[in-house]
Amino acid sequence: MFNRLAILISISAILISHAAFAQSENRSERLAVARAYIAVTQSTVSIPDIVATSTAPLLAGIKQRQPTLFAEKGPALRILAEEIITKAARESLVGQDQVLANIFTTSEIKALQIFSQSPIGRRVLDKMPQYTAALQPGLQKSMRKYLPELLTRLQNEGVKLGGK
């Protein structure tokens, strides 16, 4: 009886360690493929383009709502916005290999790489900053519209806002 139990425990331990090794190997493979994909697509990701398309709607909104301030401080506001958005863009790219490996399978990451290297894939990636920039004003408008409701409902649930 003791020998059978020892054998079952040993087999279970071997199977568990094999499964853990397979998962870590799969994770390592996904990370390697994710890093290769990122290396290929980094040439198409232009932080200055992302910053330019992200700051344009922000600055346009300030100019529209506060033209006097914008006339006086427009260049300084542009520099400030570009500095912060550049920092945010760079920070957002850190750890993207981990995120890719967590979400996608190896074959999916390879498919993304193949697509991104195709002529249409490169055009799509080139247009993504414009696409997201075009969506930002609507998102910001909707957020401004619903922010008071969100804050009120959070406060009603006991959340303390603004250091209160």
C-alpha positions in Angstrom: 0.0 0.0 0.0 2.8 2.4 0.9 4.7 1.6 -2.3 1.6 2.3 -4.4 1.0 5.6 -2.6 4.7 6.6 -3.2 4.4 5.6 -6.8 1.2 7.6 -7.3 2.7 10.6 -5.6 5.9 10.3 -7.7 3.9 10.0 -10.9 1.7 13.0 -9.9 4.8 15.0 -9.1 6.4 14.1 -12.4 3.2 15.0 -14.4 2.8 18.3 -12.5 6.5 19.2 -13.0 6.2 18.3 -16.7 3.1 20.4 -17.0 4.7 23.3 -15.2 7.8 23.0 -17.5 5.6 22.9 -20.6 3.7 26.0 -19.4 6.9 27.9 -18.7 8.4 26.7 -22.0 5.3 27.9 -23.8 5.5 31.2 -21.9 9.2 31.5 -22.9 8.3 30.8 -26.5 5.4 33.3 -26.5 7.7 35.9 -24.9 10.4 35.3 -27.6 7.9 35.5 -30.4 6.3 38.6 -28.8 9.8 40.3 -28.6 10.5 39.4 -32.2 7.1 40.9 -33.2 7.8 44.1 -31.2 11.3 44.4 -32.8 9.7 44.3 -36.2 6.8 46.7 -35.5 8.9 49.2 -33.5 10.1 50.6 -36.8 6.4 51.4 -37.6 5.6 52.9 -34.2 6.6 56.5 -34.2 6.4 58.1 -30.9 6.6 61.6 -32.4 3.6 60.7 -34.7 1.7 59.4 -31.7 2.4 62.5 -29.8 1.5 64.8 -32.7 -1.8 63.1 -33.3 -2.6 62.9 -29.6 -1.7 66.6 -28.8 -3.6 68.1 -31.8 -7.1 67.5 -30.5 -6.1 68.5 -27.0 -4.6 71.8 -28.2 -7.5 72.4 -30.6 -9.9 72.1 -27.7 -7.9 74.5 -25.5 -7.7 77.0 -28.4 -11.5 76.7 -29.0 -12.5 77.1 -25.4 -9.8 79.6 -24.3 -8.5 81.5 -27.3 -6.9 84.3 -25.3 -5.0 81.9 -23.1 -4.0 79.9 -26.2 -2.8 83.0 -28.0 -0.6 83.9 -25.1 0.6 80.5 -24.1 0.1 78.2 -27.1 3.7 77.3 -27.7 4.3 76.6 -24.0 1.1 74.5 -23.8 2.2 72.5 -26.9 5.6 71.8 -25.3 4.0 70.8 -22.0 1.5 68.5 -23.7 4.1 66.9 -25.9 6.4 66.3 -23.0 3.8 64.5 -20.9 2.3 62.6 -23.8 5.8 61.4 -24.9 6.4 60.2 -21.4 3.1 58.4 -21.4 3.7 56.9 -24.8 7.1 55.6 -23.9 5.8 54.2 -20.6 2.9 52.5 -22.3 5.3 50.5 -24.5 7.2 49.1 -21.5 6.1 45.5 -20.8 4.2 45.1 -24.0 6.0 41.8 -24.6 4.5 40.5 -21.3 1.0 41.7 -22.3 1.3 40.1 -25.8 2.5 36.8 -24.2 -0.4 36.9 -21.7 -3.1 37.5 -24.2 -2.0 35.9 -27.5 -0.9 32.4 -28.4 2.4 31.9 -30.2 0.6 31.3 -33.5 -1.5 34.5 -33.0 1.6 36.6 -32.4 3.3 35.1 -35.5 0.2 36.0 -37.5 0.3 39.5 -36.2 3.9 39.8 -37.3 3.1 38.4 -40.7 0.2 40.9 -41.1 2.3 43.8 -39.8 5.0 43.1 -42.3 2.6 42.9 -45.2 1.9 46.0 -47.3 -1.6 46.4 -46.1 -0.5 45.6 -42.5 2.1 48.4 -42.6 -0.6 50.8 -44.0 -2.9 49.8 -41.2 -0.3 50.3 -38.5 0.7 53.7 -40.1 -2.9 54.9 -39.9 -3.6 53.7 -36.3 -2.4 56.9 -34.6 -4.7 58.9 -36.9 -7.5 56.5 -36.1 -7.1 56.7 -32.4 -6.6 60.5 -32.6 -9.9 60.8 -34.5 -11.7 58.9 -31.7 -10.2 60.9 -28.9 -12.4 64.0 -29.1 -15.6 61.9 -29.0 -14.3 59.9 -26.1 -13.2 63.0 -24.2 -16.6 64.7 -24.9 -18.4 61.6 -23.6 -16.1 61.4 -20.6 -16.8 65.1 -19.7 -20.5 64.4 -20.1 -20.6 61.4 -17.8 -17.9 62.4 -15.3 -20.2 64.3 -13.0 -22.5 61.3 -12.8 -19.6 58.9 -12.2 -18.2 61.1 -9.4 -21.6 61.5 -7.8 -22.3 57.8 -7.9 -18.9 57.0 -6.5 -19.4 59.4 -3.6 -22.8 57.9 -3.0 -21.1 54.5 -2.6 -18.8 56.1 0.0 -15.7 56.8 -2.1 -13.9 59.9 -0.9 -12.8 62.1 -3.8 -10.5 65.1 -3.9 -9.0 64.6 -0.5 -12.3 65.0 1.3 
